[in-house]
Amino acid sequence: TGAQDSKGKIGTRDYNPKQMAIREKVFNTIISCFKRHGAETIDTPVFELKETLTGKYGEDSKLIYDLKDQGGELLSLRYDLTVPFARYLAMNKITNIKRYHIAKVYRRDNPAMTRGRYREFYQCDFDIAGQYDAMIPDAECLKIVYEILHELDLGDFRIKVNDRRILDGMFAVCGVPDDKFRTICSTVDKLDKMSWEDVKKEMVNEKGLSEQAADQIGEYVSMQGGMDLAEHLLQDQKMSQSKQACAGLSDIKLLFSYLQLFQVTDKVVFDLSLARGLDYYTGVIYEAVLTQAGVASVTTEAQNGAPGSTEESVSVGSVAGGGRYDGLVGMFDPKGRKVPCVGVSIGIERIFSIMEQKAEVSAEKVRTTEVQVMVASAQKNLLEERLKLTAELWNAGIKAEVMYKKNPKLLSQLQHCEESGIPLVAILGEQELKDGVVKLRVVATREEVSHTVDIHTAPHLRTI
Amino acid sequence: TGAQDSKGKIGTRDYNPKQMAIREKVFNTIISCFKRHGAETIDTPVFELKETLTGKYGEDSKLIYDLKDQGGELLSLRYDLTVPFARYLAMNKITNIKRYHIAKVYRRDNPAMTRGRYREFYQCDFDIAGQYDAMIPDAECLKIVYEILHELDLGDFRIKVNDRRILDGMFAVCGVPDDKFRTICSTVDKLDKMSWEDVKKEMVNEKGLSEQAADQIGEYVSMQGGMDLAEHLLQDQKMSQSKQACAGLSDIKLLFSYLQLFQVTDKVVFDLSLARGLDYYTGVIYEAVLTQAGVASVTTEAQNGAPGSTEESVSVGSVAGGGRYDGLVGMFDPKGRKVPCVGVSIGIERIFSIMEQKAEVSAEKVRTTEVQVMVASAQKNLLEERLKLTAELWNAGIKAEVMYKKNPKLLSQLQHCEESGIPLVAILGEQELKDGVVKLRVVATREEVSHTVDIHTAPHLRTI
């Protein structure tokens, strides 16, 4: 339809009941984890003053949605949840908090529906703000990513870890001029999508880096390991010349020692090629990716969803990411007072895509309601009795439905149960009413029992 | 602060953790009720095509937020959840569904913070779409309002019921010209805020109605009752001349018979003064109001919050409203196919205001986390042991916290428990570690017990 086309063009989507049921399940898993770790939650408005968002996202600022100037302040839709969080902390002079925030954010990006990329999408953020001893909250963030990905059962995953200070130190010792750190960093960030050859070309040809510097970077960014690699690099002749790099490497060591206590080192890898896009990171950064097994299903989805569009059938890649940003809150404080922060954002939309695809592939039917019993009748003229019993069930806290027809056919009542997965049907009939009983049928097996109809009926149903 | 001022000016607010905890409790009550009645849920984007919203809200259209034209389609923030719902049904050719939707909507209205009125606010909608036998889904909507207000325990309430057809019939038999129905209807709608004298003045002086017609309307709109009033008006010489009014009155009778079966007639009153603002209603309409006892607390809040602003200390009034809108979906269908709908919107922001005020007045402390146990140590150098035990608790599904310090003072660890209401603290010490036990202290009573530290510790904690 025309409306559907426009919907496509504007890059948003409706969630239908089945998608919502899956979404609720995923949210519950994530929220349970955040709560298990003692997080509070806050909410901020969907729009912020335009000036709040200005100068926080670098090049990506062009993707911010502005509201029309209808008089009053200039407003923009939030681009992420991190900047509003920092604004909230500064505005309320909060110096420590552990909070999660699940809400929609907005980006005027090219939508790629088959990859689960929309212009309106959910973010699930967990952040720890406060002046604490090094790497303890950082380790908890990684533990949380581990727990969530494990519980969601999306297949195998890896959590890559690096540190902005190590990257900057590396650039310095490889001879990258100071003013090119950021742009070279964003080229390094493309290593998950581009070959080293192409990344090198971009560095040398487009960004004017010397071939020698690029090759030295190339050596470092191919390194992966654990605590041992951090130790090795602390001894590295070149790297050890950078104080910044050494600080980062020591922290990586400390981080791994805490990750060992948390028993999550089997999935965490220290990866010098990890750069991450956002400007505001100041220390440790991390990103979780699904390894092939977990990704396969979405590739399939993209192929099914958009025939012929092979470009779309790339891996979902990153499903969580985050890091330390110690300077952001200070940008909103009139006196520049800093509040150190570390956090993680779960890439929930990609996870939804995978879960939806899983639900489609499996034979299992996704229920979109939780109705336990349908109140039906076999004969005509029993509407009043049906309504009365249904109300009794509701009053007893039982999830119950009744058809909104005076004289529905028994078959259509039973069909509704089967379609929406309602396990029980209470069937009223003249004879049963005379006898003061109600027939209770298990929809799946058609087993039937009779129960006396009184106020105890309802509590009784609870136990079934 | 400047930021805070701007925040005030733009008419939005942040929710802090305490407000969120209260909000979560209210949402859970409401969602449980919607689920008990077998509702599915959907979600729609925060912005719609501007044309989707055009011509749906009458005069209030000026309150719609538009997005800036940054290329592409013209977009507006949603003004309510009903129009997006109707658009969703038409677009997906859905002819029956029972769904709830809880989400934020946007209105460029004059914010009145002390009355809990913001430019961004939540709506909680429950709607039943489909061609069914008369008044059965309508009665269920009223039952839902009753259950929610009862469970939220906000004090006594009344649910006023009327029907657009009765209003229109009444206007006709009182001699209101056809083209003045709508404007006279919106004057009648002011009866909850203005005296009859003032309403009459507006009708006669501003809207040019004859004094005689106004007086006749005045007689009708003072009428309140139940099924008996509907019966009485069906016999009324004047009213019975209008076919429309008779259809509405018969349905009110039928509605009350179903409400009797649902045992909710003690709170429902047929009130001919109820008009409701929105254009799209076609049949039964209703509105729930808190009666004085329930309202008092918010009056107090307004007085405390804004000293001297007596204007603000009005009653919170309506806390739920809705009705039947059989024509809206057809407006979005290319062939104009109609889908009859009836629904209710819970005035959640007003309910939040009351609940927040209640929480403030009561001595009871609102917990913002659900942490069950804090892992603490009495001596220095036990960080590793604390982290290890905490991870064990997390892995066992227990909500646990640990301080992010190498050597926190026992006192500050205990203080944190008291401040955030954590009931248990597990205290590690050298001796206990040697003995393989952990001291578990009940924070409130300071009772202590020792437990062997092994993987059974965690499940054991669950039962406390």
Contacts between the chains, C-beta under 8 A, distances in Angstrom:
chain1	res1	chain2	res2	distance
A	1	B	91	6.1
A	1	B	334	7.0
A	2	B	334	7.6
A	3	B	49	7.9
A	3	B	52	7.9
A	3	B	87	6.9
A	3	B	90	7.5
A	3	B	91	4.7
A	3	B	332	7.1
A	4	B	91	6.0
A	6	B	49	5.5
A	6	B	73	6.1
A	7	B	91	7.4
A	9	B	72	6.8
A	9	B	73	6.0
A	10	B	45	7.9
A	10	B	47	7.6
A	10	B	49	6.9
A	10	B	72	6.9
A	10	B	73	5.1
A	10	B	75	6.5
A	12	B	45	3.7
A	12	B	47	7.2
A	13	B	45	7.1
A	14	B	42	6.4
A	14	B	43	6.8
A	14	B	44	5.0
A	14	B	45	7.2
A	14	B	88	5.5
A	14	B	91	7.8
A	14	B	92	7.7
A	15	B	42	6.0
A	15	B	43	4.1
A	15	B	44	7.8
A	16	B	42	6.1
A	16	B	92	7.4
A	17	B	40	3.6
A	17	B	41	6.5
A	17	B	42	6.0
A	17	B	97	7.7
A	17	B	99	6.9
A	20	B	40	7.1
A	20	B	41	4.8
A	20	B	42	6.0
A	20	B	43	6.2
A	21	B	40	7.8
A	23	B	43	7.9
A	24	B	41	7.7
A	35	B	369	7.1
A	35	B	370	5.2
A	35	B	399	6.0
A	36	B	394	5.7
A	36	B	397	6.9
A	36	B	398	7.3
A	36	B	399	4.8
A	36	B	400	7.3
A	37	B	394	7.0
A	37	B	399	7.8
A	37	B	401	7.5
A	38	B	369	5.1
A	38	B	371	4.4
A	38	B	399	6.5
A	38	B	400	7.3
A	38	B	401	4.0
A	39	B	369	6.8
A	40	B	17	3.6
A	40	B	20	7.1
A	40	B	21	7.8
A	40	B	368	4.4
A	40	B	369	5.5
A	41	B	17	6.5
A	41	B	20	4.8
A	41	B	24	7.7
A	42	B	14	6.5
A	42	B	15	5.9
A	42	B	16	6.1
A	42	B	17	5.9
A	42	B	20	6.0
A	43	B	14	6.8
A	43	B	15	4.1
A	43	B	20	6.2
A	43	B	23	7.9
A	44	B	14	5.0
A	44	B	15	7.8
A	45	B	10	7.9
A	45	B	12	3.7
A	45	B	13	7.2
A	45	B	14	7.2
A	45	B	120	5.1
A	46	B	46	6.0
A	46	B	77	8.0
A	46	B	104	6.4
A	46	B	106	7.8
A	46	B	120	6.5
A	47	B	10	7.6
A	47	B	12	7.2
A	47	B	120	7.6
A	49	B	3	7.9
A	49	B	6	5.5
A	49	B	10	6.9
A	52	B	3	7.9
A	65	B	67	6.0
A	65	B	68	7.6
A	65	B	70	7.1
A	66	B	67	7.2
A	66	B	68	4.1
A	66	B	70	6.6
A	67	B	65	6.0
A	67	B	66	7.2
A	67	B	67	5.8
A	67	B	68	6.1
A	67	B	77	7.8
A	68	B	65	7.6
A	68	B	66	4.1
A	68	B	67	6.1
A	68	B	68	4.7
A	68	B	69	7.3
A	69	B	68	7.3
A	70	B	65	7.2
A	70	B	66	6.6
A	70	B	108	6.5
A	72	B	9	6.8
A	72	B	10	6.9
A	73	B	6	6.1
A	73	B	9	6.1
A	73	B	10	5.2
A	75	B	10	6.5
A	77	B	46	7.9
A	77	B	67	7.8
A	87	B	3	6.9
A	88	B	14	5.4
A	90	B	3	7.4
A	91	B	1	6.1
A	91	B	3	4.6
A	91	B	4	6.0
A	91	B	7	7.4
A	91	B	14	7.8
A	92	B	14	7.7
A	92	B	16	7.4
A	97	B	17	7.6
A	99	B	17	6.9
A	104	B	46	6.4
A	106	B	46	7.8
A	108	B	70	6.4
A	120	B	45	5.0
A	120	B	46	6.4
A	120	B	47	7.6
A	128	B	404	7.4
A	130	B	404	7.2
A	132	B	404	3.6
A	132	B	405	6.3
A	133	B	404	6.1
A	133	B	405	5.2
A	133	B	406	4.8
A	136	B	383	7.7
A	136	B	387	7.6
A	136	B	404	4.1
A	136	B	405	7.6
A	137	B	404	5.1
A	139	B	387	7.8
A	140	B	404	7.8
A	143	B	391	6.9
A	143	B	394	7.2
A	147	B	394	7.0
A	258	B	387	6.2
A	261	B	384	5.8
A	261	B	387	4.4
A	261	B	388	4.9
A	261	B	391	6.4
A	262	B	387	6.8
A	262	B	391	4.7
A	263	B	391	6.4
A	263	B	395	7.9
A	332	B	3	7.1
A	334	B	1	7.1
A	334	B	2	7.6
A	368	B	40	4.4
A	369	B	35	7.1
A	369	B	38	5.0
A	369	B	39	6.8
A	369	B	40	5.5
A	370	B	35	5.2
A	371	B	38	4.4
A	383	B	136	7.8
A	384	B	261	5.8
A	387	B	136	7.6
A	387	B	139	7.8
A	387	B	258	6.2
A	387	B	261	4.4
A	387	B	262	6.8
A	388	B	261	4.9
A	391	B	143	6.9
A	391	B	261	6.4
A	391	B	262	4.6
A	391	B	263	6.3
A	394	B	36	5.7
A	394	B	37	7.0
A	394	B	143	7.2
A	394	B	147	7.0
A	395	B	263	7.9
A	397	B	36	6.9
A	398	B	36	7.2
A	399	B	35	6.0
A	399	B	36	4.9
A	399	B	37	7.8
A	399	B	38	6.5
A	400	B	36	7.3
A	400	B	37	8.0
A	400	B	38	7.3
A	401	B	37	7.5
A	401	B	38	4.1
A	404	B	128	7.4
A	404	B	130	7.2
A	404	B	132	3.6
A	404	B	133	6.1
A	404	B	136	4.1
A	404	B	137	5.1
A	404	B	140	7.8
A	405	B	132	6.3
A	405	B	133	5.2
A	405	B	136	7.6
A	406	B	133	4.9
